[in-house]
Amino acid sequence: MRHLIDFGDLSRQEWDALYQRAGQIIDEPEQFIDVCRGKVAASLFYEPSTRTNFSFQTAMLRLGGTVFGFADPSSSSVSKGETLKDTIKMVSSYADVVVMRTPWEGAAKAASLYSAVPVVNAGDGGHMHPTQTMADLTTITRLRGGVDGLSIGLCGDLKNGRTVHSFIKAMEKFQKIKFFLISPRELAVPDYIRLFMREHDMWFTEVTSLESVMPQLDVLYMTRIQRERFVDPLEYERNKGVYVLTRRKLERAKENMLVMHPLPRVDEIAVDVDDDPRAVYFQQARYGMFARMALLEHLALQPRREEPDGVEIGTAPVCRNPRCITQTQHYLPPLVKKNGGIDCCAFCDGALE
């Protein structure tokens, strides 16, 4: 049973095959209108979403399949106290693929332990968002011809930005990537991402100034400061609006640099940037739909798994990350994995003491 919990679940060869399929769908969409006829996707969105939710629903409908689910957990049995395990076991008995977004880090991994069908992580808290990464890579490859050898600036909230974390992990599969990590020090990438980059000999530098590195970038990936991820509202107030991309600032950028953003934006990209030919964030959202079509076709046609796979349980302390799914779903086994030689929670990637 294949799932997409983390972009690391895909090999470079698998990604290349998915991109080729997405390209075929972009070029000849009429050839794919019936490939998932009779297949059903379950859409479980435990927190608000516009682009990702609509993108997945539209992707399945364009493939000839159907969709059911919820965009508000208060309208489901979750509001009555149903566990994630029971929800997934029931939903996967109805569907051929489960797409889920939650505010709990590691929830998609937890769901995959109990699902009879493939699970797709559409965002788990501030942890990972692998299908956004598929949209990002499809955009870069389609518009630049490839990904290898690029200098990429990631700007904004790199601590809580699940799109950033997924993107960095995906880039381990490509060659000669340079990362400029642009953020306030208190919103720098989390330790497990830094450990991952060092373990895989990825080139990166951490800076606080966007303007100082702008001329070196082939891709500028802007992100918003995410109010919903802050425990302390004062911390949010200190950091909101710290980076704002304007048309004037783009004067120092390369003529063929791509300006990307996972959306929604708040104030980090001025409206006057929208008309610049380097601004591709709305194209990026459309390419994401095609990438998700390729993924759903691949996963929804898999055979069902009626018995769960065996789970290798580690012997380590319980995860202390307050946003980890293990904090609320206490039946979950304490799964452990190595990250940079350090024992980490296999659900949220948090270091275990």
Buried (B, 14 or more C-beta within 10 A) or exposed (E): BEBBBBBBEBEEEEBEBBBEBBBBBBEEEEEBEEBBEEBBBBBBBBBEBEBBBBBBBBBBBBBBBBBEBBBEBEEBEBEEEEBBBEBBBEBBEEBBBBBBBBBBBBBBBBBBBBBBBBBBBBBBBBBBBBBBBBBBBBBBBBBBEEBEEBBBBBBBBBBBBBBBBBBBBBBBBBEEBBBBBBBBEEBBBBBBBBBBBEBEEBEBEBEBEBEEBBEBBBBBBBBBBBEEBBEEEEBBEBBBEBBBBEBEBBEBBBEEBBBBBBBEBEEBBBEEBEEBEBBBBEBBBBBBBBBBBBBBBBBBEBEEEEEEEEEEEBEBEEBEBEBBBBBEBEEBBBBBBEBBEEBBBBBBBBBBE
